[in-house]
């Protein structure tokens, strides 16, 4: 059990800084997505099996309500604070906060965007608070043409607690690949102006039984949204990861789609 806790916990630590390989083509407007107090978003969330198919009985709901805007938090400005209510399969609500930064350049950052994923897995949930939190660049709503920002974040660190096969270090590099304005269909409607961005997390690990670090399969997550309404869809792909000398691990994915939207005043 310790090896699962160790590996998956480290898997989701991603920073936010980096550089782009090509400058994006942007719209001429200087407007950015500007959440308003009272904005309300409701999403249906489904687990994905190993084939990427929804597990219908896993359906939960996630509701966002914007309570504060224009805040400064953890080094970024233009931060909106969102009350999040997650209702699980037993209809038990759980509350938390979501922090989104929406600067005037059209980019959208989320604080600790990947940490909540850990709480989806019962054996690992108690360790969620120990994962370092940082801002993650999720999308660029102004970039209507596709572009890449390669190696936008790199995090390398040593093992800080025991792993059965003696992992000594792990390195994660997050790169993003925007497909530009391709549109998206969710239960609420079809949004032709939606921007789609894929993130790939490259993983290098160094087991003590091997002389050098080795690459593992990439993990992929994505977001769809635009300046008008914010986010329509999030997706994290399921993946079976094989770590030489340790074993294989199934990491279940999820799909989160907008089903209700109300604008604040």
DRENDO-1510 file (C-alpha; in Angstrom, 1 decimal, always signed):
<recs>
REC; n; res; u; v; w
REC; 1; UNK; +0.0; +0.0; +0.0 .
REC; 2; UNK; +2.8; +2.4; +0.8 .
REC; 3; UNK; +4.2; +2.2; -2.8 .
REC; 4; UNK; +0.8; +3.2; -4.2 .
REC; 5; UNK; +0.4; +6.1; -1.8 .
REC; 6; UNK; +3.9; +7.3; -2.5 .
REC; 7; UNK; +3.8; +7.1; -6.3 .
REC; 8; UNK; +0.4; +8.6; -6.9 .
REC; 9; UNK; +0.9; +11.4; -4.4 .
REC; 10; UNK; +4.0; +12.6; -6.2 .
REC; 11; UNK; +2.3; +12.2; -9.5 .
REC; 12; UNK; +0.2; +15.2; -9.1 .
REC; 13; UNK; +2.7; +17.8; -8.0 .
REC; 14; UNK; +3.0; +20.2; -10.9 .
REC; 15; UNK; +4.2; +23.9; -10.9 .
REC; 16; UNK; +3.2; +26.6; -13.2 .
REC; 17; UNK; +6.1; +28.6; -14.6 .
REC; 18; UNK; +7.9; +28.1; -17.9 .
REC; 19; UNK; +8.2; +29.2; -21.5 .
REC; 20; UNK; +6.3; +28.8; -24.8 .
REC; 21; UNK; +7.7; +27.3; -28.0 .
REC; 22; UNK; +5.6; +29.6; -30.2 .
REC; 23; UNK; +3.8; +32.9; -29.5 .
REC; 24; UNK; +0.0; +32.4; -29.6 .
REC; 25; UNK; -2.3; +34.2; -32.1 .
REC; 26; UNK; -4.7; +36.1; -29.9 .
REC; 27; UNK; -7.9; +38.0; -30.4 .
REC; 28; UNK; -7.8; +41.8; -30.6 .
REC; 29; UNK; -10.0; +42.4; -27.7 .
REC; 30; UNK; -8.4; +43.4; -24.4 .
REC; 31; UNK; -11.2; +41.7; -22.4 .
REC; 32; UNK; -10.5; +38.6; -20.3 .
REC; 33; UNK; -12.8; +36.2; -18.5 .
REC; 34; UNK; -14.1; +38.2; -15.6 .
REC; 35; UNK; -16.1; +36.1; -13.1 .
REC; 36; UNK; -18.7; +38.1; -11.1 .
REC; 37; UNK; -19.9; +37.6; -7.6 .
REC; 38; UNK; -22.9; +35.3; -7.8 .
REC; 39; UNK; -21.8; +33.4; -10.9 .
REC; 40; UNK; -23.0; +29.8; -10.5 .
REC; 41; UNK; -21.7; +26.7; -12.3 .
REC; 42; UNK; -22.9; +23.1; -11.9 .
REC; 43; UNK; -21.0; +20.1; -13.3 .
REC; 44; UNK; -21.8; +16.4; -13.6 .
REC; 45; UNK; -18.7; +14.3; -12.8 .
REC; 46; UNK; -18.2; +10.7; -13.9 .
REC; 47; UNK; -15.3; +8.3; -13.3 .
REC; 48; UNK; -13.7; +6.8; -16.4 .
REC; 49; UNK; -12.8; +3.1; -16.6 .
REC; 50; UNK; -9.6; +1.7; -18.2 .
REC; 51; UNK; -11.2; +2.1; -21.7 .
REC; 52; UNK; -12.1; +5.7; -21.1 .
REC; 53; UNK; -15.8; +4.9; -20.8 .
REC; 54; UNK; -18.0; +6.6; -18.1 .
REC; 55; UNK; -18.9; +4.6; -15.1 .
REC; 56; UNK; -22.6; +5.7; -14.8 .
REC; 57; UNK; -23.1; +4.7; -11.2 .
REC; 58; UNK; -20.2; +6.9; -10.2 .
REC; 59; UNK; -22.0; +10.2; -11.1 .
REC; 60; UNK; -21.5; +13.0; -8.7 .
REC; 61; UNK; -22.1; +16.8; -8.9 .
REC; 62; UNK; -19.8; +19.7; -8.4 .
REC; 63; UNK; -21.2; +23.2; -7.9 .
REC; 64; UNK; -19.2; +26.5; -8.0 .
REC; 65; UNK; -20.5; +29.8; -6.7 .
REC; 66; UNK; -18.3; +32.9; -7.0 .
REC; 67; UNK; -18.2; +34.7; -3.6 .
REC; 68; UNK; -15.2; +37.2; -4.0 .
REC; 69; UNK; -13.4; +38.7; -7.0 .
REC; 70; UNK; -10.4; +40.9; -7.4 .
REC; 71; UNK; -8.4; +39.3; -4.6 .
REC; 72; UNK; -4.6; +38.7; -4.3 .
REC; 73; UNK; -3.6; +35.2; -3.2 .
REC; 74; UNK; -0.3; +33.3; -3.2 .
REC; 75; UNK; +1.5; +35.7; -5.5 .
REC; 76; UNK; -1.2; +36.3; -8.1 .
REC; 77; UNK; -3.8; +39.0; -8.6 .
REC; 78; UNK; -7.3; +39.1; -10.1 .
REC; 79; UNK; -8.2; +36.1; -8.0 .
REC; 80; UNK; -11.8; +34.9; -7.7 .
REC; 81; UNK; -12.7; +32.8; -4.7 .
REC; 82; UNK; -15.3; +30.1; -5.4 .
REC; 83; UNK; -17.4; +28.1; -2.9 .
REC; 84; UNK; -17.4; +24.6; -4.2 .
REC; 85; UNK; -19.9; +21.9; -3.1 .
REC; 86; UNK; -19.3; +18.3; -4.1 .
REC; 87; UNK; -22.2; +16.0; -3.7 .
REC; 88; UNK; -21.1; +12.3; -3.8 .
REC; 89; UNK; -23.0; +9.1; -4.7 .
REC; 90; UNK; -24.6; +9.0; -1.2 .
REC; 91; UNK; -25.9; +12.6; -1.7 .
REC; 92; UNK; -23.5; +13.8; +1.0 .
REC; 93; UNK; -22.3; +17.4; +0.3 .
REC; 94; UNK; -18.7; +18.4; +1.0 .
REC; 95; UNK; -17.5; +22.0; +0.8 .
REC; 96; UNK; -14.2; +23.5; -0.2 .
REC; 97; UNK; -12.7; +26.6; -1.9 .
REC; 98; UNK; -11.5; +27.0; -5.5 .
REC; 99; UNK; -9.1; +29.9; -6.4 .
REC; 100; UNK; -8.9; +31.1; -10.0 .
REC; 101; UNK; -6.7; +33.9; -11.3 .
REC; 102; UNK; -7.8; +35.6; -14.5 .
REC; 103; UNK; -5.3; +38.3; -15.6 .
REC; 104; UNK; -6.1; +40.6; -18.5 .
REC; 105; UNK; -3.9; +38.5; -21.0 .
REC; 106; UNK; -6.7; +35.9; -21.1 .
REC; 107; UNK; -4.8; +33.2; -19.2 .
REC; 108; UNK; -6.6; +31.3; -16.4 .
REC; 109; UNK; -4.7; +29.8; -13.5 .
REC; 110; UNK; -6.1; +27.6; -10.8 .
REC; 111; UNK; -4.4; +27.2; -7.4 .
REC; 112; UNK; -3.9; +23.5; -6.3 .
REC; 113; UNK; -5.7; +22.4; -9.4 .
REC; 114; UNK; -4.5; +18.8; -9.2 .
REC; 115; UNK; -4.6; +18.2; -5.5 .
REC; 116; UNK; -8.3; +17.4; -5.3 .
REC; 117; UNK; -7.7; +14.4; -7.7 .
REC; 118; UNK; -5.9; +12.6; -4.8 .
REC; 119; UNK; -9.0; +12.7; -2.6 .
REC; 120; UNK; -10.9; +10.6; -5.2 .
REC; 121; UNK; -8.8; +7.6; -4.2 .
REC; 122; UNK; -9.7; +6.3; -0.7 .
REC; 123; UNK; -6.2; +4.9; +0.3 .
REC; 124; UNK; -4.5; +8.1; -0.7 .
REC; 125; UNK; -7.0; +10.7; +0.5 .
REC; 126; UNK; -5.5; +11.1; +4.0 .
REC; 127; UNK; -2.2; +12.3; +2.3 .
REC; 128; UNK; -3.8; +15.0; +0.1 .
REC; 129; UNK; -2.9; +17.9; +2.5 .
REC; 130; UNK; +0.8; +16.9; +2.4 .
REC; 131; UNK; +1.1; +17.6; -1.4 .
REC; 132; UNK; +2.7; +21.1; -2.1 .
REC; 133; UNK; +0.2; +23.5; -3.6 .
REC; 134; UNK; +1.0; +25.9; -6.5 .
REC; 135; UNK; -0.7; +27.8; -9.3 .
REC; 136; UNK; -1.2; +25.9; -12.6 .
REC; 137; UNK; -1.9; +27.5; -15.9 .
REC; 138; UNK; -5.0; +25.7; -17.2 .
REC; 139; UNK; -5.9; +27.5; -20.4 .
REC; 140; UNK; -5.4; +30.6; -22.5 .
REC; 141; UNK; -8.9; +31.9; -23.5 .
REC; 142; UNK; -7.6; +34.5; -25.9 .
REC; 143; UNK; -5.6; +32.1; -28.1 .
REC; 144; UNK; -8.0; +31.3; -30.8 .
REC; 145; UNK; -5.3; +29.5; -32.9 .
REC; 146; UNK; -3.5; +26.5; -31.7 .
REC; 147; UNK; +0.0; +26.7; -30.1 .
REC; 148; UNK; +2.2; +25.0; -27.6 .
REC; 149; UNK; +3.9; +26.0; -24.4 .
REC; 150; UNK; +6.4; +23.2; -23.9 .
REC; 151; UNK; +8.0; +22.4; -20.6 .
REC; 152; UNK; +5.8; +25.0; -18.8 .
REC; 153; UNK; +6.7; +23.4; -15.5 .
REC; 154; UNK; +9.4; +21.2; -14.2 .
REC; 155; UNK; +9.6; +19.8; -10.6 .
REC; 156; UNK; +12.4; +17.5; -9.5 .
REC; 157; UNK; +12.7; +16.2; -6.0 .
REC; 158; UNK; +14.0; +13.4; -3.8 .
REC; 159; UNK; +12.1; +10.8; -2.0 .
REC; 160; UNK; +11.1; +12.0; +1.5 .
REC; 161; UNK; +9.5; +8.8; +2.9 .
REC; 162; UNK; +10.0; +5.1; +2.2 .
REC; 163; UNK; +8.9; +3.3; -1.0 .
REC; 164; UNK; +9.2; -0.5; -1.2 .
REC; 165; UNK; +11.5; -0.6; -4.2 .
REC; 166; UNK; +13.6; +2.4; -3.1 .
REC; 167; UNK; +12.6; +5.2; -5.5 .
REC; 168; UNK; +15.2; +7.8; -5.0 .
REC; 169; UNK; +13.9; +10.7; -7.1 .
REC; 170; UNK; +11.1; +11.7; -9.4 .
REC; 171; UNK; +10.9; +14.5; -12.0 .
REC; 172; UNK; +7.7; +15.8; -13.6 .
REC; 173; UNK; +7.5; +18.1; -16.6 .
REC; 174; UNK; +4.1; +19.6; -17.6 .
REC; 175; UNK; +3.6; +20.8; -21.2 .
REC; 176; UNK; +0.5; +22.2; -22.7 .
REC; 177; UNK; -0.8; +21.9; -26.2 .
REC; 178; UNK; -3.6; +24.3; -27.3 .
REC; 179; UNK; -5.9; +23.3; -30.1 .
REC; 180; UNK; -7.3; +26.8; -30.2 .
REC; 181; UNK; -11.0; +27.5; -30.8 .
REC; 182; UNK; -12.5; +24.1; -31.7 .
REC; 183; UNK; -15.8; +24.3; -29.7 .
REC; 184; UNK; -17.2; +21.8; -27.3 .
REC; 185; UNK; -20.6; +20.2; -26.6 .
REC; 186; UNK; -21.7; +19.6; -23.0 .
REC; 187; UNK; -25.1; +18.7; -21.6 .
REC; 188; UNK; -26.1; +22.4; -21.2 .
REC; 189; UNK; -25.3; +23.5; -24.8 .
REC; 190; UNK; -22.7; +23.6; -27.6 .
REC; 191; UNK; -20.2; +26.4; -27.4 .
REC; 192; UNK; -18.5; +27.1; -30.7 .
REC; 193; UNK; -15.9; +29.6; -29.2 .
REC; 194; UNK; -14.5; +27.2; -26.6 .
REC; 195; UNK; -10.7; +26.8; -26.4 .
REC; 196; UNK; -9.3; +23.4; -25.8 .
REC; 197; UNK; -6.0; +22.8; -24.1 .
REC; 198; UNK; -4.3; +19.4; -23.4 .
REC; 199; UNK; -1.7; +19.0; -20.7 .
REC; 200; UNK; +0.9; +16.2; -20.8 .
REC; 201; UNK; +2.8; +15.3; -17.6 .
REC; 202; UNK; +6.1; +13.6; -18.4 .
REC; 203; UNK; +7.4; +11.4; -15.6 .
REC; 204; UNK; +11.0; +10.4; -14.9 .
REC; 205; UNK; +11.7; +8.2; -11.9 .
REC; 206; UNK; +14.9; +6.8; -10.4 .
REC; 207; UNK; +14.5; +3.4; -8.7 .
REC; 208; UNK; +17.4; +2.5; -6.5 .
REC; 209; UNK; +17.8; -0.8; -8.4 .
REC; 210; UNK; +18.6; +1.1; -11.7 .
REC; 211; UNK; +21.7; +3.3; -12.5 .
REC; 212; UNK; +19.7; +6.1; -14.2 .
REC; 213; UNK; +16.3; +7.6; -14.2 .
REC; 214; UNK; +13.7; +6.1; -16.6 .
REC; 215; UNK; +10.6; +7.7; -18.4 .
REC; 216; UNK; +7.1; +6.5; -17.7 .
REC; 217; UNK; +4.0; +7.0; -19.8 .
REC; 218; UNK; +2.6; +10.5; -20.0 .
REC; 219; UNK; -0.5; +11.5; -18.1 .
REC; 220; UNK; -3.0; +13.7; -19.9 .
REC; 221; UNK; -5.6; +16.1; -18.6 .
REC; 222; UNK; -7.5; +18.9; -20.5 .
REC; 223; UNK; -9.8; +21.9; -20.1 .
REC; 224; UNK; -12.4; +23.6; -22.4 .
REC; 225; UNK; -13.7; +27.1; -21.9 .
REC; 226; UNK; -13.8; +30.7; -23.2 .
REC; 227; UNK; -13.9; +34.3; -22.1 .
REC; 228; UNK; -17.7; +34.5; -22.2 .
REC; 229; UNK; -18.6; +31.8; -19.6 .
REC; 230; UNK; -15.4; +30.2; -18.2 .
REC; 231; UNK; -15.0; +26.5; -18.1 .
REC; 232; UNK; -17.3; +24.0; -19.8 .
REC; 233; UNK; -15.4; +20.8; -19.4 .
REC; 234; UNK; -12.5; +19.1; -17.6 .
REC; 235; UNK; -11.1; +15.7; -18.3 .
REC; 236; UNK; -8.4; +13.5; -16.8 .
REC; 237; UNK; -7.6; +10.4; -18.8 .
REC; 238; UNK; -7.4; +7.0; -17.1 .
REC; 239; UNK; -4.0; +5.3; -17.2 .
REC; 240; UNK; -2.2; +2.1; -16.3 .
REC; 241; UNK; +1.3; +3.0; -15.2 .
REC; 242; UNK; +4.1; +0.4; -15.1 .
REC; 243; UNK; +7.1; +1.2; -12.8 .
REC; 244; UNK; +9.9; -1.2; -13.5 .
REC; 245; UNK; +10.9; -3.0; -10.3 .
REC; 246; UNK; +7.9; -1.8; -8.4 .
REC; 247; UNK; +4.7; -2.9; -10.3 .
REC; 248; UNK; +1.7; -1.5; -12.2 .
REC; 249; UNK; -0.9; +1.0; -11.0 .
REC; 250; UNK; -4.3; +1.9; -12.5 .
REC; 251; UNK; -5.0; +5.6; -12.2 .
REC; 252; UNK; -8.7; +6.2; -12.8 .
REC; 253; UNK; -9.7; +9.3; -14.8 .
REC; 254; UNK; -12.8; +11.4; -14.7 .
REC; 255; UNK; -14.9; +13.7; -16.9 .
REC; 256; UNK; -16.6; +16.9; -15.6 .
REC; 257; UNK; -19.2; +18.7; -17.8 .
REC; 258; UNK; -21.3; +21.8; -17.3 .
REC; 259; UNK; -25.0; +21.2; -16.8 .
REC; 260; UNK; -26.2; +24.6; -15.4 .
REC; 261; UNK; -24.9; +28.2; -15.6 .
REC; 262; UNK; -26.3; +31.3; -14.0 .
REC; 263; UNK; -24.6; +34.7; -14.2 .
REC; 264; UNK; -24.2; +37.0; -11.2 .
REC; 265; UNK; -24.9; +40.7; -11.2 .
</recs>
